Amino acid sequence: MWAVTTVSSLGDWLGVFALTLFVQRLSGRPEFAVGGVLLFRVLPGLFFGPFAGVLADRFDRRRLMVSADLCRAALIASIPWIHNLWALFAVSAVMEVLSLLWAPAKDATLPNLVGRDQLMTANQLSLITTYGTFPISGALVAGLAAPAALLGRIDAFSVLREQPVSLAFFVDAATFLFSAAMVATFPIRLTKTPRAPVPFNAVQGLRDLAEGLHFVRGHPVVRGLVVGAWTAFTGGGAVISLGPIFARRVSGGGPATAQAAWGGLIVAVGFGLVAGMVTAGLVARRLPRERIFPAGLMLSGAAVVGTASMTSMPPATAFTILVGLGAGLAWVTIYTLLQERTDERLRGRTFATLYTGIQLSLFLSLAGWPLIAGAIGDHSARAGSWRIDLSGVRIALWGGGILLVAAGIVTGRGAQVRLRGRAARLRGLQLRPSLGGGARRGLFVVFEGVEGAGKSTQVKMLHDALSACGRDVVVTREPGGVPISERVRGVLLDPAAREMDPKTEALLYAASRAQHVAELIRPALERGAVVICDRYIDSSLAYQGHARALGEDDVLRLNVWATDELLPDIALLLHLDPAAGLARTKGDPDRIEQEDLAFHKKVGEAFLSLARSYPSRFAVLDASQPPEMVHAQAMAAILPFDRG
């Protein structure tokens, strides 16, 4: 995927640069020709973007990406023989439509190719290559001029004699063919969206679109991220549209000086952008990702205000680096958060909604900020011997920066509330005197881990040890534990139920757990017993929330409601390599055990992530050790929580 992203990004930039050079020779007004090409690259996203997400969620994403690459290769290779300007505008629009199909499919597939702990790094690499190929493409267009001139001497390549830039189109087509060949090797199980076989037509397409928009609107984390990104690009559009004018005013020179100043600011932004993307992973080790995105927006916005306040190029350039740094931090983080928090079935539509809103925000801001600056006009004020420039360009840039800061503050407040609420629910109910109206006097211990980690063995050993001390011990399991829940267990683990929808699975686990808690666990705790349970809510967070990509927050809310907020005093995580655990399993594998190794690795990663996030209620035990050593560690871990 990294190779595909790198080469495809190179091809995208190469095509834009080559096409803008090509169309200038077809019109007596090159500004109109270039502007038309860029306009027709933006407009399709405003209308087709959301439907591209529907297709990415409806069909096999591998085939969509391969088909889009092959069509782009054919279109870009045909350009040298097209001499009508409006036909080239149409080609530019179709190329953008194909790119809109390709991008959400790629972004929705990435979480299926790497583990959760690697997702931030994968996005860093992807985005760095996406923007890092920008200058390489520009240099490549220029560098291909000489070989095009040589090849043009051959009659078979006469098109290069007439239009040397045509060689760039052929190289561009080769990049798309390379991308198609690489994507075609992806396993279909990683690119096919899990959904029931519903016939697809126009009506169903509109329903899918409405479902995606409803998800974005109804999910507080996703909604905050998407709206925050839209607002950020609205503010950031001020820098793009007013930057050349600002550079000319600050540099104080002629056209050549102004052009050099604007180029310097672009280089500074690019340097800061790459630096922000590179450091995002390091920052994520110290701060929750929900806080990095708003912090990046606020840093970028404050730097825009600082840039607009400068009267000379060196300090303005320094502030511009910070603009890029904040943007790089925010952009990597939003990709990672959306991939983590979005249902696999809806991921393509979520990213398409993000892209469409960004394009609309840029479209409005690129036109709106210059109009605002022009309406304000040039003004100044004096403070003693100081003259303060209050031109419309500066004021509009200040407005864009303030909008970025405001977006960061609003998004940050929402993230802080969500983090506090989630942490409070997951901290462990030993901090509460009662729950659900009943006094809690017992001890609730849960064993968690991947398949074959040895939970059943450790449950029995802990039961025997505590019973020998005269304790009232209740041993149970999930799903199951009581007759109704055991019947649900039969459905959940039945190998014949391979086509079960992930949401159905999550709901059945929650239903089984609700009955289990009401009938067995809560009464036992109220009378002061020790309840030892093989799996509980954390298994749902790991299996359905992460491995099934339903989103941990949604699965958590469902189970907190189903159990009336009954969480264990301590979760003993038996950590074991998933491959080793599966090798330990005996008998015919059930439906969950039949999942492939990649699925079980995601489960193991999710358990470790939960343990790292909430160390006060987790104890991680090395399950590769002899059972007696693991048992000794389990006894030591529960001692601080034992009120008996």
C-alpha positions in Angstrom: 0.0 0.0 0.0 2.9 2.4 0.7 4.4 1.7 -2.7 1.0 2.2 -4.3 0.4 5.5 -2.5 3.8 6.8 -3.4 3.6 6.0 -7.1 0.0 7.1 -7.4 0.7 10.4 -5.7 3.6 10.9 -8.0 1.3 10.2 -10.9 -1.5 12.6 -9.7 0.9 15.5 -9.3 2.7 14.7 -12.5 -0.6 14.7 -14.4 -1.7 18.1 -13.0 1.6 19.7 -13.8 1.8 18.3 -17.3 -1.8 19.1 -18.1 -1.5 22.7 -17.0 1.5 23.0 -19.4 -0.3 21.2 -22.2 -3.5 23.3 -22.2 -1.6 26.7 -22.2 -0.6 26.0 -25.8 -4.2 25.4 -26.9 -5.6 28.8 -25.9 -4.8 32.4 -26.5 -5.7 33.0 -22.9 -3.5 30.6 -20.9 -4.9 31.9 -17.6 -8.4 30.8 -18.7 -7.0 27.4 -19.8 -5.1 26.7 -16.6 -7.9 28.0 -14.4 -10.4 25.8 -16.2 -8.3 22.7 -15.7 -8.1 23.4 -12.0 -11.7 24.3 -11.7 -12.8 21.0 -13.3 -10.6 19.2 -10.9 -12.5 20.7 -8.0 -16.1 20.7 -9.2 -16.7 16.9 -9.4 -15.9 16.5 -5.7 -18.8 18.8 -4.8 -21.3 16.5 -6.5 -19.8 13.1 -6.9 -17.8 12.8 -3.7 -20.4 11.4 -1.4 -21.5 8.8 -4.0 -17.9 7.7 -4.4 -18.0 6.7 -0.7 -21.2 4.7 -1.3 -19.5 2.7 -4.0 -16.4 2.2 -1.9 -18.6 0.7 0.9 -20.8 -1.3 -1.5 -18.3 -3.0 -3.8 -15.0 -4.8 -3.4 -12.5 -2.0 -2.9 -9.6 -3.8 -4.6 -11.6 -4.0 -7.9 -12.7 -0.4 -7.6 -9.1 0.8 -7.2 -7.8 -1.4 -10.0 -10.5 -0.2 -12.3 -10.0 3.4 -11.5 -6.2 3.1 -12.1 -6.7 1.4 -15.4 -9.2 4.0 -16.6 -6.8 6.8 -15.4 -3.9 5.3 -17.3 -6.0 5.1 -20.5 -7.3 8.6 -20.2 -3.9 10.2 -19.4 -2.2 8.4 -22.2 -4.8 9.7 -24.7 -4.3 13.4 -23.9 -1.5 14.1 -26.4 -4.0 13.4 -29.3 -6.8 15.7 -27.8 -6.6 19.3 -29.1 -10.0 20.6 -28.0 -9.8 22.7 -24.8 -13.3 21.7 -23.5 -12.5 18.0 -24.2 -9.5 18.4 -22.0 -11.6 20.0 -19.3 -13.9 17.0 -19.5 -10.9 14.6 -19.2 -9.7 16.6 -16.1 -13.2 16.2 -14.5 -13.3 12.4 -15.2 -9.8 12.0 -13.8 -11.0 13.7 -10.6 -14.0 11.4 -10.5 -11.8 8.4 -10.7 -9.5 9.8 -8.0 -12.5 10.3 -5.8 -13.3 6.6 -6.2 -9.8 5.5 -5.5 -9.0 7.6 -2.4 -11.9 6.5 -0.1 -11.4 2.9 -1.1 -7.7 3.2 -0.2 -8.2 4.9 3.1 -11.0 2.5 4.1 -8.8 -0.5 3.3 -5.7 0.6 5.2 -6.9 -0.5 8.7 -7.4 -4.0 7.3 -3.8 -4.2 6.2 -2.0 -3.1 9.4 -2.5 -3.5 13.1 -4.0 -0.8 15.3 -0.6 0.1 16.9 0.8 0.6 13.4 -2.0 2.7 12.0 -0.5 6.1 13.0 2.8 5.1 11.4 1.1 3.8 8.2 -0.7 7.2 7.9 2.5 9.1 8.5 4.2 7.2 5.6 1.2 7.6 3.4 0.7 11.3 3.8 4.4 12.1 3.8 4.7 10.4 0.4 1.5 12.0 -0.8 2.9 15.5 -0.3 6.6 14.7 -0.6 6.1 13.7 -4.2 4.9 17.2 -5.0 8.4 18.7 -5.7 9.6 15.4 -7.2 6.8 15.6 -9.8 7.6 19.2 -10.7 11.3 18.3 -11.2 10.3 15.2 -13.2 8.1 17.2 -15.6 11.1 19.5 -16.3 13.6 16.6 -16.5 11.5 14.7 -19.1 11.9 17.6 -21.6 15.4 16.4 -22.8 14.5 12.7 -23.3 11.3 13.8 -25.1 13.3 15.9 -27.5 15.6 13.0 -28.3 12.7 10.5 -28.8 10.8 13.1 -30.9 13.4 12.6 -33.7 12.1 9.1 -34.2 9.0 9.0 -36.5 7.2 6.6 -34.3 7.3 9.3 -31.5 6.4 12.3 -33.6 3.9 13.4 -31.0 6.8 14.2 -28.7 8.2 16.5 -31.4 5.0 18.5 -31.4 4.3 18.3 -27.7 7.4 17.3 -25.6 5.3 17.3 -22.4 3.5 14.3 -23.8 6.2 12.1 -22.4 5.1 13.1 -18.9 1.6 11.8 -19.7 3.0 8.4 -20.8 5.1 8.2 -17.6 2.0 9.1 -15.6 0.0 6.3 -17.3 2.8 3.9 -16.3 2.5 5.0 -12.6 -1.3 4.1 -12.7 -0.6 0.7 -14.3 2.0 0.0 -11.6 -0.6 0.9 -9.0 -3.2 -1.3 -10.6 -0.8 -4.3 -10.7 0.1 -3.9 -7.0 -3.4 -3.4 -5.8 -4.5 -6.5 -7.7 -2.4 -8.6 -5.4 -4.2 -7.6 -2.2 -6.3 -10.4 -0.7 -10.0 -9.9 -1.4 -10.9 -10.7 2.2 -9.1 -7.4 3.2 -10.8 -5.3 0.6 -14.3 -6.6 0.4 -16.8 -4.7 2.7 -18.7 -7.0 5.0 -22.4 -6.5 4.3 -25.5 -8.5 3.5 -26.1 -9.1 -0.2 -28.7 -6.4 -0.9 -29.3 -5.6 -4.6 -27.7 -2.3 -5.5 -29.7 0.3 -7.5 -30.3 4.1 -7.5 -32.7 3.9 -4.6 -30.4 1.7 -2.5 -27.5 4.0 -3.4 -29.4 7.0 -1.9 -30.2 4.9 1.2 -26.5 4.0 1.6 -25.7 7.7 1.2 -28.2 8.7 3.9 -26.9 5.9 6.2 -23.4 7.3 5.9 -24.4 10.9 6.6 -26.6 9.7 9.5 -23.5 7.9 11.0 -21.3 11.0 10.6 -24.0 13.2 12.2 -24.8 10.8 15.0 -21.3 9.7 16.1 -19.9 12.5 18.3 -16.3 11.7 17.8 -16.5 11.4 14.0 -18.8 14.4 13.7 -16.4 16.5 15.7 -13.4 15.5 13.6 -15.2 16.0 10.3 -16.6 19.4 11.1 -13.3 20.4 12.7 -11.5 19.6 9.4 -14.1 21.5 7.4 -13.7 24.5 9.6 -9.9 24.2 9.5 -9.8 24.2 5.7 -12.2 27.2 5.6 -9.7 29.1 7.7 -6.6 27.7 6.0 -8.1 28.8 2.6 -7.2 32.3 3.6 -3.5 31.4 3.5 -3.8 29.8 0.1 -5.8 32.6 -1.5 -4.1 35.6 0.2 -0.6 34.3 0.6 0.8 35.6 -2.7 -0.6 39.1 -2.1 0.8 39.1 1.5 4.2 38.0 0.2 4.3 40.8 -2.3 3.4 43.4 0.3 5.9 42.1 2.9 8.8 41.6 0.5 8.4 45.1 -0.8 10.1 44.3 -4.1 9.1 43.8 -7.7 7.4 40.8 -9.3 10.5 38.6 -9.2 11.1 39.4 -5.5 7.4 38.7 -4.6 7.5 35.4 -6.5 10.6 34.4 -4.6 9.0 35.4 -1.3 5.9 33.4 -2.0 8.0 30.4 -3.0 9.9 30.7 0.2 6.7 30.6 2.2 5.5 27.5 0.3 8.8 25.7 1.0 8.4 26.7 4.7 4.9 25.3 4.9 6.0 22.1 3.2 8.9 21.7 5.6 6.6 22.2 8.6 4.0 19.9 7.2 6.4 17.0 6.8 7.9 17.7 10.2 4.4 17.6 11.8 3.7 14.3 10.0 7.0 12.8 11.1 6.6 13.8 14.8 2.9 12.8 15.0 3.8 9.3 16.2 6.1 10.6 18.9 3.4 13.0 20.2 0.8 10.2 20.2 2.9 8.3 22.7 2.5 11.2 25.2 -1.0 12.6 24.4 -4.3 10.9 23.5 -4.9 11.2 19.8 -8.2 13.0 20.5 -6.2 15.9 21.9 -3.5 16.0 19.2 -5.9 17.0 16.4 -7.3 20.2 18.2 -3.8 21.1 19.4 -2.5 21.0 15.9 -5.4 23.2 14.7 -4.7 25.7 17.4 -1.0 25.8 16.8 -1.6 26.3 13.1 -4.2 29.0 13.7 -2.0 30.9 16.1 0.9 30.7 13.6 -1.3 32.1 10.8 -2.1 35.1 13.1 1.6 35.4 13.8 2.6 35.3 10.2 0.0 37.9 9.2 1.4 40.2 11.9 4.9 40.2 10.6 6.3 43.1 8.5 9.4 41.3 7.1 10.0 37.9 5.5 12.4 36.1 8.0 10.0 36.1 11.0 7.0 35.5 8.6 8.8 32.4 7.2 9.5 31.1 10.8 5.8 31.4 11.7 4.9 29.7 8.4 6.9 26.6 9.4 4.7 26.4 12.5 1.6 26.7 10.3 2.7 23.5 8.5 3.8 21.8 11.7 0.3 22.1 13.3 -1.4 21.1 10.0 0.8 18.0 9.7 0.1 16.9 13.3 -3.7 17.4 12.8 -3.9 15.8 9.3 -2.2 12.5 10.3 -4.2 12.3 13.5 -7.6 12.8 11.9 -6.9 10.0 9.4 -5.9 7.6 12.1 -8.9 8.5 14.4 -11.4 8.2 11.6 -10.0 4.8 10.6 -10.1 3.6 14.2 -13.6 5.0 15.1 -15.5 4.3 11.9 -17.5 1.1 11.2 -15.8 -0.9 8.4 -19.1 -0.8 6.5 -19.2 3.0 6.6 -15.6 3.9 6.3 -15.6 4.8 2.6 -18.6 7.1 3.0 -17.1 8.7 6.0 -13.9 9.6 4.2 -15.9 10.7 1.1 -17.9 13.0 3.3 -14.7 14.4 4.7 -13.2 15.0 1.3 -16.4 16.6 -0.1 -16.7 19.0 2.8 -13.1 20.0 2.5 -13.4 20.7 -1.2 -16.5 22.8 -0.6 -14.8 24.6 2.3 -11.8 25.4 0.0 -14.1 26.4 -2.9 -15.9 28.9 -0.7 -12.8 30.2 1.2 -10.7 30.6 -1.9 -13.3 33.0 -3.3 -14.5 34.4 0.0 -11.4 35.6 1.8 -10.1 37.7 -1.1 -13.6 39.3 -1.4 -13.5 40.1 2.4 -10.0 41.5 2.1 -11.0 43.7 -0.9 -14.1 44.9 0.9 -12.1 46.0 3.9 -9.5 47.8 1.8 -6.2 49.3 3.0 -6.1 51.1 6.3 -3.6 51.9 9.0 -3.4 53.3 12.5 -0.8 55.0 14.5 0.4 54.3 18.1 2.9 57.0 18.9 5.7 56.7 16.4 4.5 53.3 15.3 2.4 52.8 12.2 0.2 49.7 12.3 -0.9 48.2 9.0 -4.6 47.3 9.0 -4.9 46.3 5.4 -7.7 43.9 4.4 -5.2 41.2 3.6 -3.8 41.2 7.1 -7.3 41.3 8.7 -8.6 38.5 6.5 -5.5 36.4 7.4 -6.1 37.1 11.1 -9.7 36.0 10.6 -8.6 32.7 9.0 -6.1 32.1 11.9 -8.7 32.8 14.5 -11.2 30.5 12.8 -8.5 27.7 13.0 -8.0 28.4 16.7 -11.7 28.4 17.3 -12.1 25.0 15.5 -9.3 23.6 17.7 -10.9 24.9 20.9 -14.4 23.5 20.0 -13.0 20.1 18.9 -10.8 20.0 21.9 -13.6 20.6 24.4 -15.6 17.8 22.8 -12.7 15.4 22.9 -12.0 16.3 26.5 -15.6 15.5 27.6 -15.5 12.2 25.7 -12.2 11.2 27.2 -13.3 12.0 30.7 -16.5 10.1 30.2 -14.8 7.1 28.7 -12.1 7.0 31.4 -14.7 7.2 34.2 -16.6 4.3 32.8 -13.5 2.2 32.3 -11.6 3.1 35.4 -13.2 0.3 37.4 -16.2 0.4 39.7 -14.2 -0.2 42.9 -14.4 3.6 43.2 -18.2 3.5 43.5 -20.0 2.5 46.7 -23.0 1.0 44.9 -24.2 0.2 41.4 -27.6 0.0 39.9 -29.2 0.4 43.3 -27.6 -2.7 44.8 -24.8 -2.7 47.4 -21.6 -4.2 46.1 -19.8 -6.3 48.7 -18.2 -9.0 46.6 -15.2 -9.2 44.3 -15.5 -9.3 40.5 -12.5 -10.8 38.7 -12.4 -11.3 34.9 -9.9 -13.3 32.8 -9.3 -11.9 29.3 -7.1 -12.9 26.4 -6.9 -14.4 22.9 -8.1 -17.8 22.0 -6.1 -20.6 23.8 -4.5 -18.2 26.3 -5.3 -20.6 29.2 -8.3 -18.7 30.8 -10.2 -21.9 31.7 -7.1 -23.3 33.5 -6.5 -20.1 35.4 -10.2 -19.7 36.3 -10.2 -23.2 37.9 -6.9 -22.7 39.8 -8.1 -19.4 41.2 -11.4 -20.9 42.2 -9.7 -23.8 44.0 -7.3 -21.4 45.8 -10.1 -19.0 47.0 -12.5 -21.9 47.9 -9.7 -23.4 50.1 -9.7 -20.2 52.0 -13.4 -20.5 52.8 -14.6 -17.9 50.3 -17.9 -18.1 48.5 -16.7 -18.4 44.9 -18.9 -18.3 41.7 -17.3 -19.4 38.5 -19.0 -18.4 35.2 -18.2 -17.7 31.6 -19.2 -15.5 28.6 -21.1 -15.8 26.5 -23.2 -18.0 28.7 -23.4 -18.6 32.4 -27.2 -18.9 32.7 -29.6 -20.9 30.6 -30.8 -18.0 28.4 -27.3 -16.8 27.8 -26.1 -20.3 27.0 -28.7 -20.6 24.3 -27.4 -17.3 22.8 -23.8 -18.7 23.1 -24.9 -21.6 20.9 -25.9 -19.1 18.2 -22.8 -17.0 18.5 -20.3 -19.8 18.3 -22.1 -21.9 15.7 -19.7 -22.4 12.7 -22.7 -22.4 10.5 -23.4 -18.8 11.3 -20.4 -17.5 9.3 -22.4 -14.8 7.6 -23.5 -13.1 10.9 -23.3 -9.3 10.7 -20.8 -7.7 13.1 -23.6 -5.6 14.6 -25.8 -8.7 15.2 -22.8 -10.3 16.9 -22.2 -7.3 19.2 -25.9 -7.1 20.1 -26.1 -10.8 20.9 -23.1 -10.6 23.1 -24.6 -7.6 24.9 -28.0 -9.4 25.2 -26.3 -12.5 26.7 -24.3 -10.3 29.1 -27.4 -8.4 30.3 -29.2 -11.6 31.3 -26.0 -13.0 32.8 -25.5 -10.0 35.0 -29.1 -9.7 36.1 -29.5 -13.4 36.9 -26.1 -14.4 38.2 -23.3 -11.9 38.6 -25.0 -9.0 40.3 -26.9 -11.2 42.9 -23.6 -13.0 43.7 -21.7 -9.7 44.2 -24.5 -8.3 46.4 -24.2 -11.2 48.8 -20.5 -10.8 49.0 -19.3 -13.6 46.8 -16.2 -13.7 44.6 -17.3 -13.9 40.9 -14.7 -15.2 38.5 -15.7 -14.8 34.9 -14.1 -16.1 31.7 -14.4 -13.0 29.5 -16.5 -9.9 29.9 -17.0 -6.4 28.4 -13.3 -6.0 27.4 -13.7 -9.0 25.1 -16.5 -7.2 23.2 -14.3 -4.1 22.9 -11.5 -6.1 21.5 -13.4 -8.5 19.2 -16.4 -6.4 18.0 -15.1 -2.9 18.8 -11.7 -3.2 17.2 -11.3 -6.5 15.2 -14.8 -6.2 13.7 -14.2 -2.4 13.4 -17.5 -1.4 15.0 -15.8 1.2 17.1 -14.9 0.7 20.8 -16.9 3.7 22.0 -20.1 2.4 20.5 -19.6 -1.1 21.8 -18.7 0.3 25.2 -21.9 2.4 25.4 -24.0 -0.6 24.4 -22.5 -2.9 27.1 -22.4 -0.2 29.9 -26.2 0.2 29.3 -26.8 -3.6 29.1 -25.0 -4.2 32.4 -26.1 -1.1 34.3 -22.5 0.0 34.4 -21.2 -3.2 36.1 -17.5 -3.4 35.4 -15.0 -5.8 37.0 -12.8 -4.8 39.9 -9.8 -6.2 37.9 -9.2 -7.7 34.5 -6.4 -10.3 34.4 -5.1 -10.2 30.8 -3.4 -13.5 29.8 -1.0 -12.2 27.2 0.0 -14.7 24.5 1.0 -14.7 20.9 -2.3 -15.4 19.0 -0.6 -18.0 16.8 0.6 -19.9 19.8 -2.9 -19.7 21.4 -4.6 -21.1 18.3 -2.2 -23.9 18.3 -3.3 -24.8 21.9 -7.0 -25.1 21.0 -8.4 -28.6 20.8 -11.4 -30.1 19.1 -13.5 -28.6 16.4 -13.0 -24.9 16.2 -16.0 -22.7 16.8 -17.1 -19.7 14.7 -14.7 -17.3 16.4 -11.7 -19.7 16.4 -12.2 -20.2 12.6 -11.3 -16.5 11.9 -7.9 -16.0 10.3 -4.7 -15.2 12.2 -4.9 -11.5 11.1 -8.2 -11.2 13.0 -6.8 -12.8 16.1 -3.8 -10.5 16.0 -6.1 -7.5 15.9 -7.8 -8.9 19.0 -4.5 -9.3 20.8 -3.4 -5.7 19.9 -6.7 -4.4 21.2 -6.3 -6.1 24.6 -2.8 -4.7 25.0 -4.1 -1.2 24.0 -6.8 -1.4 26.6 -4.3 -2.5 29.3 -2.0 0.4 28.4 -4.8 2.9 28.5 -6.3 1.8 31.8 -3.5 0.3 33.9 -5.4 0.8 37.2 -7.9 -2.0 36.3 -5.7 -4.3 34.3 -3.0 -6.8 35.2 -1.1 -8.2 32.3 0.2 -11.8 32.9 2.6 -13.7 30.7 0.5 -16.7 29.6 3.5 -18.4 28.0 4.9 -19.3 31.4 3.9 -22.5 33.3 0.3 -22.4 34.7 1.6 -22.3 38.3 3.6 -19.2 37.7 0.7 -17.5 36.0 -1.6 -18.4 38.9 0.9 -16.9 41.4 0.9 -13.7 39.5 -3.0 -13.7 39.4 -3.2 -14.2 43.1 -0.8 -11.2 43.7 -2.8 -9.1 41.3 -6.2 -9.5 42.9 -4.9 -9.0 46.5 -5.2 -5.2 46.5 -8.9 -5.5 45.4 -10.0 -8.3 47.7 -12.3 -6.8 50.3 -12.9 -10.2 52.0 
